[in-house]
């Protein structure tokens, strides 16, 4: 299901790597008979600093020109998502949880969401990751994201014709440029950089998240994210 790479890490990142690796598997392993959804394994302590690694906050790019991000570059909280468009739990998060976070926190200026392509399910995962980046080059990443994560979308596969159809659905204006960008070296390099960052953090399954340096793995309940975001916002507000 996934691959691993040995990476030399500083102590804080190493601890987070262990946490993401273990919790990621627990949260996204196949459900036992009679079970539904992902396990609610991530808990946020009442102490807003618990489970937070200062080294990991530096992973937020805060680049105002980043087409694969939503929200103010200077928002007090940054949620980084490492995800695969073929991942069912990623789709669940995109459809059920993320829109609530956007309305409640991104629109209010509290939260920024930064996407990282983390394709782990083979060639189609790689192809749709590059296509999402190509859509972003024309300012339509989030529209492509929504189309690719629509109910039943991944079951149709992500072959070349399907990617073109998703780009059209997303309103990508220049189909020829989209096709060139999808297969270009820049797309491959951008996806590879995101992927290697995820491996460095110890992510072995998708989705995996960082919220101001707090690792969270799996499509956790909405409350896990709201508690982590509000704790991070409280900490950011208290800083000088």
C-alpha angles and dihedrals in degrees: 000000000000144000133229133212127196109239130176106237137182114247098263093049091046091056090049090049091057091047094048093045095051099036093042092058093045093049097047105031116120112285118252118244110291094016123117134198125356125316117264094234103140117085127182115218122228085240103083091208096052113110092009121127114200092205090063095057087074089068089077107098097198089195110162090207094054106123091194094064137080126207139023117328088225096048111140092235128046122193112197115197124198106196148154123221090222092056114107094204090051088055091050090053091046094051103035110025111022096060089055091050090049093052095042103038114007094051089048092054094245099106138045120193118207119190124215120190108230106173111185103152102078139263097337090052089053092047096050090045090056090045091054089052090048090052088052090056086066095043096257104104097117092046089051089046090054093048094047092050097045115126108283095007098117091051088066090060130229105262121148095270092047092051090052090051091050091050090052091048089050092053097246100173103207111049094180092053090046091055092048093047093047091058096037131111093244092059092048091050093048093050092045091052092052091045094050091050090054092050090049089057091052096249109161100167138028141289103033124165144194119202109189090322097321113121117220122175131197135018092300123184117281091253092063090059097041092050092049093047094048092047090050092047090051091051092047092050091052094054117103 
